[in-house]
Structures are given as structure tokens and as C-alpha cells.
């Protein structure tokens, strides 16, 4: 569970998944490989700007990967603070390959339910993202730019669920989602928009 004791109703955590890269387009697991956005990914990142301009953010964070930093920049947040805790789930030996390729040797494999040899465990990813939540809860409105699996874990943890419950939150590239509260209960306010 995340550490949300004493959290304030009205606090919001806005999450943006980075724009398209060649590997995200092709369904290849991308964590530490630092790929640029495609031209379509850059265009989509620019279009995020008008959806975010009129919102006052107290804190803006980004993953250290160039795909997230560039998305932040193109959306109008070039001054976003780099937070290593927002990096994508480390896929280890599965970096750069698709789920179908992994299942040729590990039938039924899913990042949510199976180990990633040489990579991170769900618990390790959750611990990092719990720290991001802790930072966000110190502010009224936080904006983060990061990655598909890490943001899905972040969402599960915001909702006080185990990291593996992130499997229920499909998240497309260049989308905006908002996490918040209904009274003292953490909720989804907007998803994959």
C-alpha cells in the first residue's frame, strides 16, 4: 500500500505517457534503451500542450529517459525536474523484444505475473513509485511525464492496490490521465484521455 495517511482531498496527480517511439509503436519492451520520439510522437506531444497550459502545477517531474523529457519539453514543460523514480520498469533480458517473442520460450508470460530475468520485480517498481506519490502528496497538483508500465504501477499504488493491479489500466502513448480523491478515497478522475 502507498503511504497516503493524512493526504488531502483535492490533491491531484496528472500523468502523461510519453509520445510514440519506434519500439512503443512496435510493441517492444523499452526501459533503459533511450530512444527518441518518432515524428508522430513529437506531433502528439506538441498537441498535449494546449490540454495542460491552463492548469496550475505546483510540481512537474519527468523520467530521465529522453522520450519522456522530450514529451515534457514539446508539451511546454522544458523545466520539468528529472526524477529517476519515474523510469520505466527495467525489463532486463526482455529489453527490446515483444511479449509474443518472450512467450515463445516462456508461455503465458506477463510483466504483471512473471519474473523479468535481470530486470526489476513488481515490488521494486512499486517502491520507487511510492516515493513519487509521497512527493505528489506534498503538493496540490503535480504533473509527471513517464512510461506505460511505470505509470500503470503508479496508478495502482495511488489507488492503494498492489503493483500487479496495474494490469487493468491500459495506457496509450501521448495520453493524459488524472488521479485524485473523492473525499479521503483515492480515485481515477480521468483515464487514458
C-alpha contacts under 8 A as a table, 3 or more apart, distances in Angstrom:
res1	aa1	res2	aa2	distance
1	X	157	X	6.32
1	X	160	X	4.88
1	X	161	X	6.06
1	X	162	X	6.64
2	X	130	X	5.67
2	X	133	X	7.59
2	X	157	X	5.56
2	X	158	X	6.53
2	X	160	X	5.62
3	X	130	X	7.18
3	X	133	X	7.98
3	X	134	X	6.88
4	X	7	X	5.31
4	X	134	X	7.52
4	X	137	X	7.60
7	X	11	X	7.79
7	X	137	X	6.26
7	X	184	X	7.35
8	X	11	X	5.87
8	X	137	X	7.55
8	X	184	X	7.09
9	X	180	X	7.57
9	X	181	X	5.35
9	X	182	X	6.72
9	X	183	X	5.31
9	X	184	X	5.64
9	X	185	X	7.99
10	X	140	X	7.02
10	X	180	X	6.66
10	X	181	X	6.14
10	X	182	X	7.96
10	X	183	X	7.93
11	X	137	X	6.81
11	X	139	X	7.00
11	X	140	X	4.65
11	X	141	X	5.83
11	X	180	X	5.81
11	X	181	X	6.82
12	X	136	X	7.95
12	X	140	X	6.27
12	X	141	X	4.78
12	X	142	X	6.40
12	X	178	X	6.74
12	X	179	X	5.63
12	X	180	X	4.49
12	X	181	X	7.44
13	X	136	X	6.59
13	X	141	X	5.88
13	X	142	X	4.91
13	X	143	X	6.00
13	X	144	X	7.63
13	X	178	X	5.79
13	X	179	X	5.02
13	X	180	X	6.30
14	X	141	X	7.41
14	X	142	X	5.99
14	X	143	X	4.61
14	X	144	X	6.29
14	X	176	X	7.03
14	X	177	X	5.80
14	X	178	X	4.43
14	X	179	X	6.23
15	X	143	X	5.84
15	X	144	X	4.98
15	X	145	X	6.13
15	X	146	X	7.57
15	X	151	X	7.25
15	X	176	X	5.82
15	X	177	X	5.21
15	X	178	X	6.16
15	X	179	X	7.86
16	X	143	X	7.62
16	X	144	X	6.13
16	X	145	X	4.83
16	X	146	X	6.41
16	X	174	X	6.54
16	X	175	X	5.58
16	X	176	X	4.77
16	X	177	X	6.50
17	X	68	X	7.47
17	X	145	X	5.88
17	X	146	X	5.25
17	X	147	X	5.18
17	X	148	X	6.15
17	X	151	X	7.42
17	X	171	X	7.40
17	X	172	X	7.04
17	X	173	X	5.29
17	X	174	X	5.34
17	X	175	X	5.71
17	X	176	X	7.10
18	X	41	X	7.95
18	X	45	X	7.41
18	X	67	X	6.03
18	X	68	X	4.90
18	X	71	X	5.52
18	X	72	X	7.93
18	X	145	X	6.35
18	X	146	X	5.90
18	X	147	X	6.13
18	X	173	X	5.65
18	X	174	X	5.38
18	X	175	X	7.81
19	X	37	X	6.18
19	X	38	X	7.87
19	X	40	X	7.89
19	X	41	X	4.24
19	X	42	X	6.44
19	X	44	X	6.36
19	X	45	X	5.67
19	X	67	X	6.89
19	X	68	X	7.51
19	X	71	X	6.06
19	X	173	X	5.09
19	X	174	X	4.64
20	X	24	X	5.95
20	X	25	X	6.16
20	X	37	X	5.63
20	X	38	X	5.96
20	X	40	X	6.74
20	X	41	X	4.14
20	X	42	X	7.66
20	X	173	X	5.71
20	X	174	X	7.16
21	X	24	X	5.16
21	X	25	X	6.04
21	X	35	X	6.63
21	X	36	X	6.19
21	X	37	X	4.50
21	X	38	X	5.08
21	X	41	X	6.44
21	X	67	X	7.39
22	X	25	X	5.24
22	X	26	X	6.29
22	X	35	X	7.78
22	X	37	X	7.33
22	X	38	X	6.25
23	X	26	X	4.95
23	X	27	X	5.99
23	X	28	X	4.93
23	X	29	X	7.13
23	X	30	X	6.68
23	X	96	X	7.34
24	X	27	X	5.10
24	X	28	X	5.96
24	X	29	X	7.35
24	X	30	X	7.19
25	X	28	X	7.82
27	X	97	X	7.88
27	X	98	X	5.67
27	X	99	X	7.73
28	X	95	X	7.55
28	X	96	X	5.10
28	X	97	X	4.76
28	X	98	X	4.45
28	X	99	X	7.55
29	X	91	X	6.97
29	X	94	X	6.81
29	X	95	X	5.31
29	X	96	X	5.02
29	X	97	X	5.64
29	X	98	X	6.03
29	X	99	X	7.82
30	X	33	X	6.03
30	X	88	X	7.65
30	X	91	X	7.48
30	X	95	X	5.82
30	X	96	X	5.77
31	X	34	X	7.58
31	X	87	X	7.32
31	X	88	X	5.04
31	X	89	X	6.14
31	X	90	X	5.35
31	X	91	X	6.35
31	X	95	X	6.72
32	X	65	X	7.70
32	X	88	X	7.50
32	X	90	X	6.70
32	X	95	X	7.80
33	X	95	X	7.73
33	X	96	X	7.89
34	X	65	X	5.82
34	X	66	X	6.15
34	X	67	X	7.21
35	X	65	X	7.95
35	X	66	X	6.80
35	X	67	X	6.32
36	X	66	X	6.28
36	X	67	X	5.36
37	X	40	X	7.70
37	X	41	X	5.17
37	X	42	X	5.94
37	X	67	X	5.64
37	X	70	X	7.62
38	X	41	X	4.85
38	X	42	X	6.25
39	X	42	X	5.05
39	X	43	X	6.28
40	X	43	X	5.13
40	X	44	X	6.18
41	X	44	X	5.16
41	X	45	X	6.11
41	X	174	X	7.43
42	X	45	X	5.05
42	X	46	X	6.31
42	X	71	X	7.09
42	X	74	X	7.16
43	X	46	X	5.22
43	X	47	X	6.47
44	X	47	X	5.06
44	X	48	X	6.58
44	X	174	X	6.04
45	X	48	X	5.22
45	X	49	X	7.24
45	X	71	X	5.19
45	X	72	X	7.63
45	X	74	X	5.68
45	X	75	X	5.58
45	X	174	X	6.04
46	X	49	X	5.66
46	X	71	X	7.69
46	X	74	X	4.98
46	X	75	X	5.02
46	X	76	X	7.90
47	X	50	X	6.42
47	X	51	X	7.59
47	X	75	X	7.02
48	X	51	X	5.41
48	X	52	X	6.61
48	X	75	X	5.37
48	X	174	X	7.13
48	X	175	X	7.77
48	X	176	X	7.90
49	X	52	X	5.27
49	X	53	X	5.87
49	X	74	X	7.30
49	X	75	X	4.04
49	X	76	X	5.78
50	X	53	X	5.31
50	X	54	X	7.59
50	X	75	X	7.85
51	X	54	X	7.40
52	X	55	X	5.56
52	X	75	X	7.77
53	X	56	X	7.90
53	X	76	X	7.63
56	X	141	X	7.28
57	X	60	X	6.69
57	X	140	X	7.73
57	X	141	X	5.09
57	X	142	X	5.51
57	X	143	X	6.50
58	X	139	X	6.13
58	X	140	X	6.57
58	X	141	X	5.57
58	X	142	X	5.89
59	X	136	X	7.62
59	X	139	X	7.04
59	X	141	X	6.88
59	X	142	X	4.80
59	X	143	X	6.36
60	X	77	X	7.62
60	X	79	X	7.90
60	X	80	X	4.98
60	X	81	X	6.23
60	X	142	X	5.80
60	X	143	X	4.73
60	X	144	X	5.80
61	X	80	X	5.03
61	X	81	X	4.68
61	X	82	X	5.78
61	X	83	X	6.17
61	X	142	X	7.78
61	X	143	X	6.28
61	X	144	X	4.72
61	X	145	X	6.41
62	X	68	X	6.25
62	X	69	X	6.01
62	X	72	X	7.17
62	X	80	X	5.95
62	X	81	X	5.97
62	X	82	X	4.91
62	X	83	X	5.86
62	X	86	X	6.69
62	X	144	X	5.47
62	X	145	X	4.60
62	X	146	X	6.04
63	X	68	X	5.80
63	X	69	X	6.64
63	X	82	X	5.72
63	X	83	X	5.55
63	X	84	X	5.90
63	X	85	X	7.25
63	X	86	X	4.63
63	X	87	X	5.01
63	X	88	X	7.87
63	X	144	X	7.98
63	X	145	X	6.30
63	X	146	X	5.21
63	X	147	X	7.94
64	X	68	X	7.13
64	X	69	X	6.61
64	X	82	X	5.45
64	X	83	X	6.45
64	X	84	X	5.85
64	X	86	X	7.52
64	X	87	X	6.43
65	X	68	X	5.64
65	X	69	X	6.29
65	X	87	X	6.92
66	X	69	X	4.90
66	X	70	X	5.67
67	X	70	X	5.32
67	X	71	X	6.18
68	X	71	X	5.07
68	X	72	X	6.22
68	X	145	X	5.56
68	X	146	X	5.38
68	X	147	X	7.33
69	X	72	X	5.11
69	X	73	X	6.19
69	X	78	X	7.57
69	X	80	X	7.77
69	X	82	X	7.97
69	X	145	X	7.33
70	X	73	X	4.93
70	X	74	X	6.06
70	X	78	X	7.94
71	X	74	X	5.22
71	X	75	X	6.03
71	X	145	X	7.38
72	X	75	X	5.15
72	X	76	X	6.36
72	X	77	X	4.95
72	X	78	X	5.95
72	X	80	X	6.95
72	X	145	X	6.32
73	X	76	X	5.23
73	X	77	X	4.88
73	X	78	X	3.95
73	X	79	X	7.58
73	X	80	X	7.96
74	X	77	X	7.20
74	X	78	X	7.44
77	X	80	X	5.58
83	X	86	X	5.81
83	X	87	X	7.80
84	X	87	X	5.60
85	X	128	X	4.97
85	X	129	X	6.14
85	X	131	X	7.37
85	X	132	X	6.75
86	X	128	X	7.44
86	X	129	X	6.78
86	X	132	X	7.42
86	X	145	X	7.96
86	X	146	X	5.93
86	X	147	X	7.75
86	X	150	X	6.77
86	X	151	X	7.97
87	X	146	X	6.75
87	X	147	X	7.19
87	X	150	X	6.99
88	X	146	X	7.19
88	X	147	X	5.53
88	X	148	X	7.46
88	X	149	X	6.51
88	X	150	X	5.12
89	X	119	X	7.84
89	X	120	X	6.50
89	X	125	X	6.24
89	X	149	X	6.32
89	X	150	X	5.71
90	X	95	X	7.84
90	X	119	X	4.95
90	X	120	X	5.28
91	X	94	X	5.21
91	X	95	X	5.15
91	X	116	X	5.80
91	X	117	X	7.56
91	X	118	X	7.22
91	X	119	X	4.66
91	X	120	X	6.67
92	X	95	X	5.66
92	X	116	X	6.25
92	X	117	X	5.80
92	X	118	X	4.26
92	X	119	X	3.78
92	X	120	X	7.36
93	X	116	X	7.01
93	X	117	X	5.61
93	X	118	X	5.68
93	X	119	X	6.94
94	X	97	X	5.77
94	X	98	X	7.90
94	X	102	X	7.15
94	X	116	X	6.82
94	X	117	X	7.41
97	X	101	X	6.34
97	X	102	X	7.10
98	X	101	X	5.21
98	X	102	X	6.39
99	X	102	X	5.03
99	X	103	X	6.13
99	X	109	X	7.37
99	X	110	X	7.40
100	X	103	X	5.10
100	X	104	X	6.59
101	X	104	X	5.36
101	X	105	X	7.65
102	X	105	X	5.90
102	X	106	X	5.90
102	X	107	X	7.65
102	X	109	X	6.97
103	X	106	X	4.51
103	X	107	X	4.33
103	X	108	X	6.04
103	X	109	X	5.74
104	X	107	X	6.20
106	X	109	X	5.66
109	X	113	X	7.23
109	X	114	X	5.84
110	X	113	X	5.42
110	X	114	X	5.61
111	X	114	X	5.68
111	X	115	X	6.94
111	X	116	X	6.91
112	X	122	X	7.31
112	X	163	X	7.98
112	X	164	X	5.06
112	X	165	X	7.84
112	X	166	X	7.69
112	X	167	X	6.37
113	X	164	X	7.05
115	X	119	X	7.93
115	X	121	X	6.71
116	X	119	X	5.10
116	X	120	X	6.68
116	X	121	X	7.20
120	X	124	X	6.04
120	X	125	X	6.66
121	X	124	X	5.20
121	X	125	X	6.45
122	X	125	X	5.17
122	X	126	X	6.07
122	X	163	X	5.95
122	X	164	X	6.80
123	X	126	X	5.00
123	X	127	X	6.15
123	X	163	X	7.00
124	X	127	X	5.19
124	X	128	X	6.58
125	X	128	X	5.34
125	X	129	X	6.37
125	X	150	X	7.22
125	X	153	X	7.42
125	X	163	X	7.75
126	X	129	X	5.11
126	X	130	X	5.94
126	X	153	X	6.42
126	X	154	X	7.19
126	X	157	X	7.01
126	X	162	X	7.93
126	X	163	X	5.76
127	X	130	X	5.16
127	X	131	X	6.68
128	X	131	X	5.43
128	X	132	X	6.87
129	X	132	X	4.91
129	X	133	X	6.31
129	X	150	X	7.60
129	X	153	X	7.31
129	X	154	X	5.49
129	X	157	X	7.59
130	X	133	X	5.01
130	X	134	X	6.18
130	X	154	X	7.28
130	X	157	X	6.77
131	X	134	X	4.93
131	X	135	X	6.36
132	X	135	X	5.12
132	X	136	X	6.22
133	X	136	X	4.95
133	X	137	X	6.10
133	X	154	X	7.57
133	X	158	X	6.92
134	X	137	X	5.27
134	X	138	X	6.83
135	X	138	X	5.45
135	X	139	X	7.36
136	X	139	X	5.49
136	X	140	X	7.70
136	X	141	X	7.29
136	X	142	X	5.68
137	X	140	X	7.26
139	X	142	X	6.60
146	X	150	X	7.13
146	X	151	X	6.54
147	X	150	X	5.50
147	X	151	X	5.76
148	X	151	X	5.48
148	X	152	X	6.23
148	X	171	X	5.87
148	X	172	X	7.21
148	X	173	X	7.56
149	X	152	X	5.02
149	X	153	X	6.24
149	X	166	X	7.56
150	X	153	X	5.14
150	X	154	X	6.12
151	X	154	X	4.77
151	X	155	X	6.11
152	X	155	X	5.06
152	X	156	X	6.31
152	X	166	X	4.62
152	X	167	X	7.21
152	X	169	X	6.00
152	X	170	X	7.59
152	X	171	X	7.26
153	X	156	X	5.06
153	X	157	X	6.14
153	X	163	X	4.95
153	X	164	X	7.17
153	X	165	X	7.44
153	X	166	X	4.94
154	X	157	X	5.18
154	X	158	X	6.07
154	X	163	X	7.68
154	X	166	X	7.87
155	X	158	X	4.99
155	X	159	X	6.24
155	X	166	X	6.76
155	X	179	X	7.43
156	X	159	X	5.13
156	X	160	X	6.36
156	X	161	X	5.05
156	X	162	X	6.34
156	X	163	X	5.70
156	X	164	X	7.67
156	X	165	X	5.73
156	X	166	X	5.16
157	X	160	X	4.79
157	X	161	X	5.22
157	X	162	X	6.31
157	X	163	X	6.21
158	X	161	X	7.42
158	X	179	X	7.54
158	X	186	X	6.51
158	X	187	X	7.90
159	X	186	X	5.41
159	X	187	X	6.24
160	X	186	X	7.71
161	X	165	X	6.38
162	X	165	X	5.74
162	X	166	X	7.96
163	X	166	X	5.79
164	X	167	X	6.12
165	X	168	X	6.02
166	X	169	X	5.54
167	X	170	X	7.14
170	X	192	X	7.48
171	X	175	X	7.39
171	X	192	X	5.58
172	X	175	X	6.08
172	X	192	X	6.46
175	X	192	X	5.35
175	X	193	X	5.30
176	X	190	X	7.83
176	X	191	X	6.95
176	X	192	X	5.82
176	X	193	X	5.18
177	X	189	X	7.58
177	X	190	X	5.05
177	X	191	X	4.40
177	X	192	X	5.40
177	X	193	X	6.12
178	X	188	X	6.34
178	X	189	X	5.27
178	X	190	X	4.86
178	X	191	X	6.44
179	X	186	X	7.39
179	X	187	X	6.00
179	X	188	X	4.74
179	X	189	X	5.42
179	X	190	X	6.99
180	X	186	X	5.71
180	X	187	X	5.42
180	X	188	X	6.21
180	X	189	X	6.08
181	X	184	X	6.06
181	X	185	X	5.29
181	X	186	X	4.34
181	X	187	X	5.20
181	X	188	X	7.79
181	X	189	X	7.94
182	X	185	X	5.21
182	X	186	X	6.42
182	X	187	X	6.46
188	X	191	X	6.81
190	X	193	X	6.91
